[in-house]
Amino acid sequence: MSQNLFKNLIYQYKGLIDDCFGIIGDDFHVATCSDDSLNNDDFSYLEDMIDENDNVIYDRGFAFKPVFVRGKVEFILFIQNTEPNSVKLLNILSIAFLNIKQLQEEKVNKANYIKLLLQDSVLPSDIYVKAKELKIATDIERVVYVIKVDADYGEAVYDIMVTLFPQKNKDFIVSLDEQTIVLVKELKSTDDNATINKIAELIKNTINADAFAPAKIGVGSEVQTVREIATSFREAKIAIEVGKVFENEKDIINYENLGIGRLIYQLPTTLCKKFLDEVFKKGSLEHLDNDTIFTIQKFFENSLNISETARKLYVHRNTLVYRLDKIQKNTGLDLRHFDDAIIFKIAMMVKKYLSANVIKM
């Protein structure tokens, strides 16, 4: 039984109802009550007094209302008053409590289903069947966001996400662990990639402002069916992992915008190592110190323009030409030529990827 849920409900009603009232669980002990002295009291004798007609039981100044689900007692609501108005109130409360409990269970069941779906733990033949049982739309556009935070902020960030996306029948929020919260967001037909990124910005800014916590957000690609949610989730995780290597300064990484980084991630590491061996002569990479690497980065940033790069580096044009000649001598690649520059750029990305020991999803 949802003891915490009922405890909160009784606490809210306590100021409105003068009489002592509470709930007995299916073990016939008081689960929660407006009078703390009755908590955990044994009412097992009621078992012999209950009938399947759902009638109210009167005993020792109390009125007891059994609530059945599929022919079995789910819980018993009671009030310490047998007057007609109090019994009427008892019947109203029993309906309200049952409806709230069923809504809570439906929410939990949906969250569990989504969690299993993300983890690829639902049989393909059961995906649509279970979704229809839980009244989850099966063929609708969605995107998955993976939010990574420090463990200390996980609970607070989950609460923020629940408040930020309250439409529980459309948007699903799942806490996978203390550091990982997942949002499965339903999209409108007019939503495009810009809208998807704006939602990520909203999430990041809200977490930063309300929880004072840094967050990394991976965004999967847009999918059309409930079966594909796991794919978008996997892509969102890949976006975070690849982003750590190539775009570590970014807090939001969209799988659709990973570019060459995504291609490198999909290659076997053995092929990546072979590529590096083919591109660089033995020991040539070791001759590239930090200053040389910095020069190369600036040269790329300025579109292989020698004059502009020299100006940004505050060096003479001939000094930069000398450095580029030296790089060509060590590596066999002339970065002033576009093809060689592309090969060098990709090779350095591959080297960075291998050094990071990225875990493949």
C-alpha positions as CSV (number, residue, x, y, z in Angstrom):
1,M,0.0,0.0,0.0
2,S,1.2,3.5,-0.7
3,Q,1.7,4.5,2.9
4,N,3.6,7.7,2.3
5,L,0.9,8.8,-0.2
6,F,-1.9,8.2,2.3
7,K,0.1,9.7,5.1
8,N,0.3,13.0,3.2
9,L,-3.4,12.9,2.3
10,I,-4.5,12.3,5.9
11,Y,-2.2,15.2,7.0
12,Q,-3.9,17.5,4.5
13,Y,-7.4,16.4,5.6
14,K,-6.6,16.5,9.3
15,G,-7.4,20.2,9.6
16,L,-10.8,19.7,7.9
17,I,-12.1,16.7,9.8
18,D,-12.6,16.9,13.6
19,D,-13.0,13.2,14.2
20,C,-10.1,10.7,14.4
21,F,-9.7,8.9,11.0
22,G,-7.1,6.8,9.3
23,I,-6.3,3.8,7.1
24,I,-5.8,0.2,7.9
25,G,-3.6,-1.8,5.5
26,D,-4.2,-5.2,4.0
27,D,-2.3,-6.6,7.0
28,F,-5.1,-5.2,9.3
29,H,-2.7,-2.8,11.1
30,V,-3.2,0.9,11.1
31,A,-0.9,2.3,8.4
32,T,-1.5,5.9,9.2
33,C,-3.9,7.9,11.3
34,S,-4.8,11.5,12.3
35,D,-4.2,10.3,15.8
36,D,-0.6,9.1,16.1
37,S,-1.3,7.0,19.1
38,L,-3.3,4.6,16.9
39,N,-0.5,4.0,14.4
40,N,0.2,0.3,13.9
41,D,-2.7,-0.8,16.1
42,D,-3.9,-4.3,15.3
43,F,-7.5,-4.6,13.8
44,S,-7.2,-8.2,12.6
45,Y,-10.5,-9.1,14.2
46,L,-12.2,-7.1,11.3
47,E,-11.2,-9.8,8.9
48,D,-14.1,-12.0,10.0
49,M,-16.5,-9.1,9.9
50,I,-15.9,-8.1,6.2
51,D,-18.2,-9.2,3.5
52,E,-18.0,-8.8,-0.3
53,N,-20.9,-6.4,-0.3
54,D,-18.6,-3.5,0.5
55,N,-20.7,-2.6,3.6
56,V,-19.6,-0.2,6.3
57,I,-18.8,-2.0,9.6
58,Y,-19.6,-0.4,12.9
59,D,-17.7,-1.4,16.0
60,R,-16.6,0.2,19.3
61,G,-17.6,3.7,18.2
62,F,-15.8,3.4,14.9
63,A,-17.1,3.1,11.3
64,F,-14.9,1.0,9.0
65,K,-15.2,1.1,5.2
66,P,-13.4,-1.8,3.3
67,V,-12.2,-0.9,-0.1
68,F,-12.0,-3.8,-2.6
69,V,-9.9,-4.1,-5.7
70,R,-10.6,-7.2,-7.9
71,G,-12.4,-8.9,-5.0
72,K,-9.6,-8.4,-2.5
73,V,-9.4,-5.9,0.4
74,E,-7.0,-3.1,-0.7
75,F,-7.3,-1.1,2.5
76,I,-9.9,-0.1,5.1
77,L,-10.7,3.5,5.8
78,F,-12.1,4.3,9.3
79,I,-13.5,7.2,11.3
80,Q,-14.2,7.4,15.0
81,N,-17.8,8.4,14.6
82,T,-20.9,6.4,13.6
83,E,-23.2,9.4,12.8
84,P,-24.8,9.3,9.3
85,N,-22.9,12.4,8.1
86,S,-19.6,11.0,9.3
87,V,-20.3,7.7,7.5
88,K,-21.2,9.6,4.4
89,L,-17.9,11.4,4.7
90,L,-16.2,8.1,5.1
91,N,-17.7,6.8,1.9
92,I,-16.6,9.9,0.0
93,L,-13.1,9.6,1.4
94,S,-12.9,6.0,0.4
95,I,-13.7,6.8,-3.2
96,A,-11.2,9.7,-3.3
97,F,-8.4,7.7,-1.7
98,L,-8.9,4.8,-4.1
99,N,-8.9,7.1,-7.1
100,I,-5.7,8.9,-5.9
101,K,-4.0,5.6,-5.2
102,Q,-4.8,4.2,-8.6
103,L,-3.6,7.4,-10.3
104,Q,-0.3,7.1,-8.3
105,E,0.1,3.4,-9.3
106,E,-0.6,4.3,-12.9
107,K,2.1,7.0,-12.8
108,V,4.6,4.5,-11.2
109,N,3.7,1.8,-13.7
110,K,4.3,4.3,-16.6
111,A,7.6,5.3,-15.1
112,N,8.7,1.7,-14.7
113,Y,7.6,0.9,-18.3
114,I,9.6,3.9,-19.7
115,K,12.6,2.9,-17.6
116,L,12.5,-0.7,-19.0
117,L,12.0,0.7,-22.5
118,L,15.1,2.9,-22.1
119,Q,17.1,-0.1,-21.0
120,D,15.8,-2.3,-23.9
121,S,14.3,-4.6,-21.3
122,V,10.8,-4.9,-23.0
123,L,10.3,-7.7,-25.5
124,P,9.5,-6.2,-28.9
125,S,6.2,-8.1,-29.0
126,D,5.2,-6.5,-25.7
127,I,6.1,-2.9,-26.4
128,Y,2.9,-1.8,-28.1
129,V,0.7,-4.0,-25.9
130,K,2.0,-2.6,-22.7
131,A,1.9,0.9,-24.0
132,K,-1.8,0.6,-24.9
133,E,-2.5,-0.9,-21.4
134,L,-0.9,2.2,-19.8
135,K,-2.6,4.6,-22.2
136,I,0.7,5.8,-23.7
137,A,0.5,7.0,-27.2
138,T,2.5,4.6,-29.5
139,D,2.9,6.6,-32.7
140,I,3.9,10.1,-31.9
141,E,7.0,12.2,-32.2
142,R,9.3,12.3,-29.2
143,V,12.9,13.1,-28.2
144,V,15.0,11.9,-25.3
145,Y,17.1,14.2,-23.1
146,V,19.7,12.8,-20.7
147,I,20.6,15.1,-17.9
148,K,23.9,14.4,-16.0
149,V,24.5,16.1,-12.6
150,D,26.6,15.5,-9.5
151,A,25.1,12.9,-7.2
152,D,24.4,15.5,-4.5
153,Y,22.0,17.3,-6.8
154,G,20.2,14.3,-8.4
155,E,17.1,14.4,-6.2
156,A,16.7,18.2,-6.5
157,V,17.1,18.1,-10.2
158,Y,14.5,15.4,-10.5
159,D,12.0,17.5,-8.6
160,I,12.8,20.5,-10.8
161,M,12.2,18.4,-14.0
162,V,8.8,17.2,-12.6
163,T,7.8,20.8,-12.0
164,L,9.1,22.0,-15.3
165,F,7.3,19.3,-17.3
166,P,4.0,18.5,-15.4
167,Q,2.1,16.8,-18.3
168,K,2.5,13.3,-17.0
169,N,0.5,11.7,-19.8
170,K,2.8,13.3,-22.4
171,D,6.2,13.8,-20.9
172,F,7.9,11.1,-18.8
173,I,10.7,11.8,-16.3
174,V,12.7,8.9,-15.0
175,S,15.6,8.9,-12.5
176,L,18.0,6.2,-13.6
177,D,20.5,6.8,-10.8
178,E,21.7,9.6,-8.5
179,Q,23.4,11.3,-11.4
180,T,21.2,10.6,-14.4
181,I,17.7,11.9,-15.0
182,V,15.9,11.2,-18.3
183,L,13.2,13.2,-20.0
184,V,11.1,11.6,-22.8
185,K,9.5,14.7,-24.3
186,E,6.5,14.6,-26.6
187,L,6.9,16.9,-29.6
188,K,4.4,18.9,-31.6
189,S,4.3,18.5,-35.4
190,T,5.7,22.0,-35.7
191,D,8.7,21.4,-33.4
192,D,12.1,21.4,-35.2
193,N,15.7,21.0,-34.1
194,A,15.8,24.6,-33.0
195,T,12.8,24.0,-30.7
196,I,14.4,20.8,-29.3
197,N,17.6,22.8,-28.5
198,K,15.6,25.6,-26.9
199,I,14.0,23.0,-24.5
200,A,17.5,21.8,-23.6
201,E,18.5,25.4,-22.9
202,L,15.4,25.8,-20.7
203,I,16.4,22.7,-18.7
204,K,20.0,23.8,-18.3
205,N,19.1,27.4,-17.2
206,T,16.4,26.2,-14.8
207,I,18.8,23.7,-13.1
208,N,21.5,26.3,-12.9
209,A,19.2,28.9,-11.4
210,D,17.1,26.7,-9.0
211,A,19.6,24.0,-7.9
212,F,22.8,26.0,-8.4
213,A,24.1,22.9,-10.1
214,P,26.1,22.4,-13.3
215,A,24.5,19.9,-15.8
216,K,25.5,18.2,-19.0
217,I,22.6,17.5,-21.3
218,G,22.6,15.0,-24.1
219,V,19.9,15.2,-26.8
220,G,18.9,12.2,-28.9
221,S,17.4,12.4,-32.3
222,E,13.7,12.8,-32.9
223,V,11.8,9.5,-33.2
224,Q,8.3,8.6,-34.4
225,T,7.2,5.6,-32.4
226,V,7.4,4.3,-28.8
227,R,9.6,1.4,-30.0
228,E,12.3,4.0,-31.0
229,I,12.5,5.7,-27.6
230,A,15.4,3.5,-26.7
231,T,17.3,4.6,-29.8
232,S,16.9,8.3,-29.0
233,F,18.0,7.5,-25.4
234,R,21.1,5.7,-26.6
235,E,22.0,8.6,-28.9
236,A,21.6,11.1,-26.1
237,K,24.1,9.1,-24.0
238,I,26.5,8.9,-26.9
239,A,26.2,12.7,-27.3
240,I,27.3,13.2,-23.7
241,E,30.2,10.7,-24.1
242,V,31.4,12.1,-27.4
243,G,30.9,15.6,-26.2
244,K,33.3,15.0,-23.3
245,V,36.0,14.3,-25.8
246,F,35.4,16.9,-28.6
247,E,33.1,19.5,-27.1
248,N,33.8,19.4,-23.4
249,E,33.2,23.2,-23.0
250,K,29.6,22.7,-24.1
251,D,26.8,21.9,-21.6
252,I,24.3,20.8,-24.3
253,I,25.3,18.3,-26.9
254,N,22.9,17.2,-29.6
255,Y,23.5,13.9,-31.3
256,E,22.5,15.4,-34.6
257,N,25.3,18.0,-34.4
258,L,28.2,15.7,-33.4
259,G,29.6,15.7,-36.9
260,I,33.0,14.0,-37.4
261,G,33.0,13.1,-33.7
262,R,30.1,10.8,-34.2
263,L,31.7,9.1,-37.1
264,I,34.9,8.5,-35.2
265,Y,33.0,7.1,-32.2
266,Q,31.4,4.5,-34.5
267,L,34.8,3.2,-35.8
268,P,36.5,0.3,-34.1
269,T,39.5,1.3,-32.0
270,T,41.8,-1.0,-34.0
271,L,40.9,0.8,-37.2
272,C,41.5,4.2,-35.5
273,K,45.0,3.1,-34.4
274,K,45.8,1.8,-37.9
275,F,44.7,5.1,-39.3
276,L,47.1,7.0,-37.0
277,D,50.0,4.7,-37.9
278,E,49.4,5.4,-41.6
279,V,49.0,9.1,-41.2
280,F,52.0,9.9,-39.0
281,K,55.5,8.7,-39.4
282,K,56.9,6.8,-36.4
283,G,57.6,9.2,-33.6
284,S,56.4,12.3,-35.5
285,L,53.5,13.0,-33.1
286,E,56.0,13.2,-30.2
287,H,57.8,16.1,-32.0
288,L,54.6,18.3,-31.7
289,D,54.9,20.2,-28.5
290,N,52.1,22.2,-26.9
291,D,53.1,25.5,-28.6
292,T,53.1,23.7,-32.0
293,I,49.7,22.2,-31.4
294,F,48.4,25.7,-30.3
295,T,49.8,27.2,-33.6
296,I,48.0,24.5,-35.6
297,Q,44.7,25.1,-33.8
298,K,44.9,28.8,-34.6
299,F,45.8,28.1,-38.2
300,F,42.6,25.9,-38.5
301,E,40.5,28.5,-36.7
302,N,41.5,31.1,-39.3
303,S,40.7,28.9,-42.3
304,L,44.4,28.2,-43.2
305,N,45.0,31.9,-43.7
306,I,48.7,32.5,-42.9
307,S,48.5,36.3,-42.6
308,E,45.4,36.3,-40.3
309,T,46.8,33.5,-38.1
310,A,50.2,35.3,-37.8
311,R,48.3,38.4,-36.7
312,K,46.3,36.5,-34.1
313,L,49.5,34.8,-32.8
314,Y,51.3,38.1,-32.7
315,V,54.2,36.7,-34.8
316,H,55.8,37.6,-38.1
317,R,54.4,35.9,-41.2
318,N,57.7,34.3,-41.9
319,T,57.8,32.9,-38.4
320,L,54.5,31.1,-39.0
321,V,55.7,29.8,-42.4
322,Y,58.8,28.4,-40.6
323,R,56.7,26.6,-38.1
324,L,54.5,25.1,-40.8
325,D,57.6,24.0,-42.7
326,K,58.8,22.3,-39.5
327,I,55.5,20.5,-39.0
328,Q,55.6,19.3,-42.6
329,K,59.1,18.0,-42.1
330,N,58.1,16.1,-38.9
331,T,54.8,14.7,-40.1
332,G,54.9,14.7,-43.9
333,L,51.8,16.8,-44.0
334,D,51.7,20.4,-45.4
335,L,48.9,22.1,-43.5
336,R,48.7,24.8,-46.1
337,H,47.1,22.3,-48.5
338,F,43.5,21.6,-47.8
339,D,43.7,17.8,-48.1
340,D,46.6,17.5,-45.8
341,A,44.9,19.8,-43.3
342,I,41.8,17.7,-43.3
343,I,43.8,14.5,-42.7
344,F,45.7,16.1,-39.9
345,K,42.6,17.5,-38.3
346,I,40.8,14.1,-38.3
347,A,44.0,12.3,-37.1
348,M,44.2,14.6,-34.1
349,M,40.6,14.0,-33.3
350,V,41.1,10.3,-33.5
351,K,44.2,10.5,-31.2
352,K,42.1,12.6,-28.7
353,Y,39.3,10.0,-28.9
354,L,41.6,7.1,-28.3
355,S,43.3,8.9,-25.4
356,A,40.0,9.5,-23.7
357,N,39.1,5.8,-23.5
358,V,35.4,6.5,-24.3
359,I,33.0,3.8,-23.2
360,K,30.9,2.6,-26.2
361,M,27.2,2.5,-25.7
